[in-house]
Amino acid sequence: MNTNGRIGYACTPISIPYRTSRSFILKNFGEEVFKECVMGNINDLMNILRWNVENNIYLFRISSDIIPFGSHSVNKIEWWEIFREELSKIGAFIRENKIRISMHPGQYTVLNSPKKEVLQKSLADLEYHCRFLHALDVDYTNKLVLHLGGVYEDKGLAIKRFVANFQKLSPSAHRRLVVENDDKSYTIEDILEISNLLEIPAVFDNLHHKLNPCDLEWKDIISCVKDTWKEEDGRVKFHYSDQDLVKKGGAHSKSVVTENFLNYMESIKGVDADVMLEVKDKEISAIKCIYSLDEVLPVSKRTDQWAKYKYSIMEKNYSFYKKCSNLINSKIPISEVYIYMDECLNMPFQEGSFVNTAQHVYGYVKDRATEKEKESFNILLRRPMKNRDKIKSHLKKLCKKYDVKYMNKSYYFIL
């Protein structure tokens, strides 16, 4: 199985040291602190995009927080002029590498609010997002994703208010905006109604649909959503996520469940789509999903993935580790390896395996650790299951302090 579309993730990667959400409290707003934050965020955006390209990730959602207080009335700084050169370079990189970006204003940006103050702030926020994408000089296939908003006791009236308030946006915002179904108020059928009325694209979220379904058949949903995307809008875009099994409905899972994802991709087979993953482990799942769709993944990439996952598997049960190691070195598709690793990672810890793995990782630093660091590790290890998180936190600090590159690149401290 393969796809011409792109697989991406949202905002802040977790396995690399880059972030685009530096900020400060409102009372400290000032030009110097603002410029420092923005420069850090912009530099790291470029770092993230470069890393993404190196790892075959060409779909990315930029954090709304990249410009602190971007739409707040206190912010009179013309950041798009001050950082024109830096933003232009990022935009050129995006275009040269055929990356598709998006932004997703948060829950307080509500275009159908009956409150004038909320509406004004929402309009300002959408225009801020448009200005940022415009500053990158990216075309209109790069979108702003928005939920419809509240029902306010009268869904029909709320929809009419959204339509009326949409007209108050700039022509650029009209061309950027896409609407998405949510998990409580507006089904994909509602969204398609709005989409067709305003002639703007619709984004379909599978988990929201599961929680807030409509009467349309799956194949009809996919077909109708696809038809809302015109040539100038680019590929149809879907949001994919799995439900966290221990949290309330709508909470995204820590990692994408490989088998579910492959079944999903089979269900949209034949549709040239970009799929945005909404998942806690971000780029880790993105790579897993991209590789799972690659039927001829090079051996080097298989072994590189195993190097990252191996200790997370080993600490659950050594027998899992042995089987995974054999699977990696076999001819079976990497997707089947991921499916088995998903099962392993969801299993409870076996105490002996956890302790042996912790001691194995400690072996990378034990000759350099101070007496105090050694003592702390040994004390924590006396009650391994109670101190599990503390043990891994201690090892993480030691591996970072002593620059153990192999471990710092692994997922042992993340998964």
C-alpha positions in Angstrom: 0.0 0.0 0.0 1.2 3.5 -0.7 -0.1 7.0 -1.1 0.7 10.1 -3.2 -0.5 12.2 -0.3 1.4 13.5 2.6 1.3 12.4 6.3 2.0 15.1 8.9 1.7 16.2 12.5 0.9 19.3 14.5 2.9 22.0 16.1 5.5 20.8 18.6 7.7 17.7 18.0 8.7 15.7 21.1 11.9 13.9 20.1 13.8 16.9 18.9 14.7 20.1 20.9 12.7 22.6 18.9 9.6 24.6 19.8 7.7 27.5 18.4 5.6 28.5 21.4 8.0 30.7 23.4 6.0 33.4 25.2 5.7 35.6 28.2 3.0 37.0 30.4 0.9 39.9 29.1 2.1 42.5 31.7 5.7 42.0 30.4 4.8 42.8 26.8 7.5 44.9 25.3 9.4 45.2 22.0 12.6 43.6 23.2 11.1 40.5 24.9 8.7 40.2 21.9 11.5 40.2 19.3 13.5 37.7 21.3 10.6 35.3 21.5 9.6 35.6 17.9 13.2 35.1 16.7 13.5 32.0 18.8 10.2 30.6 17.4 11.0 31.4 13.8 14.5 29.9 14.0 13.0 26.7 15.5 10.3 26.6 12.8 13.0 26.4 10.2 14.8 23.8 12.2 11.6 21.7 12.5 10.8 22.0 8.8 14.4 21.0 7.9 14.2 18.0 10.2 10.8 17.1 8.8 12.1 17.1 5.2 15.1 14.9 6.3 12.5 12.4 7.6 10.1 12.6 4.6 7.5 14.6 6.4 6.0 17.2 4.1 2.8 18.1 6.0 3.0 20.3 9.1 0.7 22.4 11.2 2.3 25.6 12.6 1.5 26.6 16.1 -0.8 29.6 16.5 1.6 30.8 19.3 4.5 31.4 17.0 3.8 35.1 17.3 3.2 35.9 21.0 -0.1 37.8 21.4 -0.3 37.8 17.6 -3.9 39.1 17.5 -4.0 40.9 20.9 -4.8 44.6 20.9 -1.7 45.2 22.9 0.5 44.1 20.0 1.2 47.0 17.7 4.5 45.7 16.5 4.8 45.1 12.7 6.5 41.8 13.1 5.9 40.8 9.5 8.2 43.7 8.5 10.8 43.2 11.2 11.2 39.5 10.4 10.5 39.9 6.7 13.9 38.3 5.7 13.6 35.3 8.0 10.0 34.6 7.1 10.8 34.9 3.4 13.6 32.3 3.8 11.2 29.9 5.5 8.6 30.4 2.8 11.2 29.7 0.1 12.1 26.5 1.9 8.5 25.5 2.1 7.9 26.1 -1.6 11.2 24.5 -2.7 10.5 21.3 -0.8 6.8 21.2 -1.6 5.8 21.2 2.0 2.2 21.9 2.9 1.5 23.9 6.0 -1.6 24.8 7.9 -2.7 26.6 11.1 -5.6 25.8 13.4 -6.9 28.7 15.5 -7.9 27.6 19.0 -11.2 27.1 20.9 -11.6 30.8 21.7 -11.8 31.8 18.0 -15.5 31.4 17.5 -16.9 33.0 14.3 -20.5 32.4 15.2 -20.5 33.8 18.8 -23.5 36.0 19.6 -21.1 38.2 21.7 -19.7 41.1 19.9 -16.4 41.2 21.8 -15.8 37.5 21.1 -16.6 38.0 17.5 -14.2 40.9 17.1 -11.4 39.0 18.8 -12.2 36.0 16.5 -12.0 38.1 13.4 -8.8 39.6 14.5 -7.3 36.2 15.3 -8.2 34.8 11.9 -6.7 37.8 10.2 -3.5 37.4 12.3 -3.2 33.8 11.1 -3.7 34.9 7.5 -1.1 37.6 7.9 1.4 35.0 9.1 0.8 32.7 6.1 0.9 35.7 3.8 4.3 36.7 5.3 5.6 33.3 4.3 4.3 33.9 0.8 2.8 30.5 0.5 -0.1 29.8 -1.9 -3.7 29.1 -1.0 -3.3 25.3 -0.7 -2.0 26.2 2.8 -5.0 26.6 4.9 -6.5 27.8 8.2 -8.7 25.1 9.8 -11.6 26.2 11.9 -14.5 24.6 13.8 -17.9 26.1 13.3 -18.3 27.1 17.0 -21.2 26.8 19.4 -24.9 26.0 19.0 -26.1 28.6 21.5 -29.5 26.9 21.8 -30.4 27.4 18.2 -28.3 25.6 15.7 -30.0 27.0 12.6 -29.4 30.6 13.9 -25.8 29.8 14.8 -25.1 28.6 11.3 -26.7 31.7 9.8 -24.5 33.8 12.1 -21.4 31.9 11.0 -22.3 32.6 7.3 -22.9 36.3 8.0 -19.7 36.8 10.0 -17.7 34.9 7.4 -18.5 37.8 5.1 -16.6 40.2 7.5 -13.3 38.5 6.8 -10.8 39.6 4.2 -10.7 38.0 0.7 -7.4 36.3 1.8 -9.2 34.7 4.8 -12.0 33.6 2.5 -9.5 31.7 0.4 -7.6 30.3 3.4 -10.4 29.1 5.6 -11.6 25.5 5.8 -14.2 24.1 8.2 -14.0 20.9 10.2 -16.6 18.7 12.0 -16.4 18.6 15.8 -17.1 15.9 18.4 -20.2 17.6 20.0 -22.1 20.2 17.9 -21.5 20.0 14.2 -21.4 16.8 12.2 -19.7 16.4 8.9 -23.1 16.7 7.3 -23.5 20.1 8.9 -20.0 21.1 7.8 -20.7 20.0 4.2 -23.8 22.2 4.2 -21.7 25.2 5.2 -18.9 24.3 2.9 -21.1 24.2 -0.1 -22.9 27.3 0.8 -19.7 29.4 1.3 -17.8 27.5 -1.4 -14.9 26.7 1.0 -13.3 23.3 1.6 -14.3 20.9 4.4 -11.9 18.9 6.5 -13.1 15.5 7.8 -12.0 14.3 11.3 -12.6 10.6 11.8 -12.5 10.6 15.6 -15.0 13.6 15.8 -17.2 11.7 13.4 -17.1 8.6 15.6 -18.3 10.6 18.6 -20.7 12.8 16.7 -21.9 10.8 13.7 -24.4 11.7 10.9 -26.6 9.6 8.6 -24.2 9.7 5.6 -22.4 6.5 4.6 -18.6 6.5 4.9 -17.9 6.4 1.2 -20.3 9.3 0.6 -18.6 11.4 3.3 -15.2 10.8 1.7 -16.5 11.6 -1.8 -18.5 14.7 -0.7 -15.6 16.1 1.3 -13.2 15.5 -1.6 -15.6 17.4 -3.9 -15.4 20.6 -1.8 -11.7 21.0 -2.6 -11.1 22.9 -5.8 -7.8 22.7 -7.8 -6.5 26.0 -6.2 -7.2 24.5 -2.7 -4.8 21.6 -3.3 -5.4 18.0 -2.2 -8.3 17.1 0.1 -7.2 17.1 3.7 -8.3 14.7 6.4 -7.6 14.6 10.1 -6.8 11.2 11.6 -6.6 10.2 15.3 -7.3 7.3 17.6 -9.2 7.5 20.9 -7.1 7.4 24.1 -8.6 4.3 25.7 -8.2 5.5 29.3 -9.4 9.1 28.8 -12.8 10.7 28.0 -14.2 10.7 24.5 -12.3 12.9 22.1 -8.9 12.6 23.8 -6.2 11.7 21.3 -4.2 8.6 21.9 -0.5 8.7 22.9 0.5 7.0 19.6 -1.3 6.1 16.4 -2.5 2.5 16.4 -0.8 1.2 13.2 -3.5 -1.4 12.4 -6.3 1.2 12.7 -4.4 3.7 10.6 -3.8 1.1 7.8 -7.5 0.2 7.8 -8.3 3.9 7.6 -6.0 4.4 4.7 -7.5 1.4 3.0 -11.0 3.0 3.5 -9.9 6.2 1.6 -7.9 4.2 -1.1 -8.1 5.9 -4.4 -8.4 9.4 -2.9 -5.3 11.6 -3.3 -5.4 13.0 0.2 -3.1 14.6 2.8 -3.6 13.2 6.2 -2.9 15.2 9.4 -2.3 13.1 12.4 -3.6 14.4 15.7 -1.7 12.4 18.3 0.4 12.9 21.4 3.7 11.5 20.1 3.6 13.8 17.0 6.5 13.1 14.7 7.1 9.6 16.1 3.7 8.5 14.9 4.1 10.4 11.6 7.3 8.5 10.8 5.7 5.2 11.8 2.7 5.9 9.5 4.8 7.0 6.6 7.1 3.9 6.9 4.1 1.6 7.3 2.8 2.7 3.9 6.2 2.0 2.3 6.3 -1.6 0.9 10.0 -1.4 0.1 11.5 0.4 3.2 15.3 0.2 3.1 16.9 -2.1 5.7 18.8 0.9 7.1 15.5 2.7 8.0 14.2 -0.5 9.6 17.2 -0.9 11.8 17.2 2.9 12.6 13.6 2.6 13.8 14.5 -0.5 15.9 17.4 1.4 17.6 14.9 4.0 18.7 12.2 1.6 19.9 14.2 -1.3 21.3 14.6 -0.2 24.9 11.0 0.8 25.2 10.1 -2.8 24.1 12.8 -4.4 26.2 11.6 -2.8 29.4 8.1 -4.3 29.0 9.3 -7.9 28.5 12.6 -9.2 27.3 10.7 -11.9 25.2 9.0 -9.1 23.3 12.4 -7.6 22.6 13.8 -10.8 21.2 10.8 -11.4 18.9 10.8 -7.8 17.6 14.5 -8.0 16.9 13.9 -11.1 14.8 11.0 -9.4 13.0 13.1 -6.4 12.2 15.8 -8.6 10.6 13.2 -10.6 8.6 11.5 -10.0 5.3 8.1 -9.2 6.7 6.7 -5.7 6.0 7.6 -3.0 8.5 3.9 -2.4 9.0 3.6 -5.8 10.7 6.5 -5.0 12.9 4.9 -1.8 14.0 1.6 -3.6 14.7 3.4 -6.1 17.0 5.4 -3.2 18.7 2.1 -1.4 19.4 0.8 -4.5 21.2 4.0 -4.8 23.2 4.0 -1.1 24.2 0.4 -1.5 25.5 1.4 -4.4 27.7 2.1 -4.0 31.5 5.7 -3.8 32.7 7.4 -7.0 33.8 9.5 -6.0 36.8 12.6 -8.0 35.9 12.6 -6.7 32.3 12.2 -3.1 33.5 15.1 -3.4 36.0 17.4 -5.2 33.5 16.7 -2.5 30.9 17.3 0.4 33.4 20.6 -1.3 34.3 21.5 -1.7 30.7 20.9 2.0 30.0 22.7 2.9 33.2 25.7 1.1 31.7 26.2 3.9 29.2 26.9 6.4 32.1 28.0 4.4 35.1 31.8 4.9 34.5 31.3 8.7 34.4 28.5 9.2 37.0 29.4 10.8 40.3 29.1 8.8 43.6 26.0 10.8 44.4 24.4 9.9 41.0 25.3 6.3 41.5 23.8 6.2 44.9 20.6 7.9 43.8 20.1 5.3 41.0 20.7 2.4 43.3 18.3 3.7 45.9 15.6 4.2 43.3 16.1 0.7 42.0 15.3 -0.8 45.3 11.6 -0.2 44.6 11.5 -0.3 40.8 7.8 -0.3 40.1 7.0 2.5 42.6 9.9 4.6 41.3 9.6 3.7 37.6 9.1 7.3 36.4 11.8 8.6 38.8 14.3 6.0 37.6 13.8 6.9 33.9 13.9 10.6 34.7 17.2 10.1 36.5 18.6 8.1 33.6 17.4 10.8 31.2 19.3 13.5 33.1 22.5 11.4 33.2 22.3 10.5 29.5 21.8 14.2 28.6 24.6 15.3 31.0 27.1 12.8 29.6 26.0 13.2 26.0 25.0 9.6 25.3 23.9 10.2 21.8 22.5 6.7 21.2 20.1 7.0 24.1 19.3 10.6 23.6 18.1 9.7 20.1 16.0 6.7 21.3 12.4 6.8 22.4 13.1 5.2 25.7 12.5 8.4 27.6 9.4 9.3 25.6 7.2 6.3 25.1 
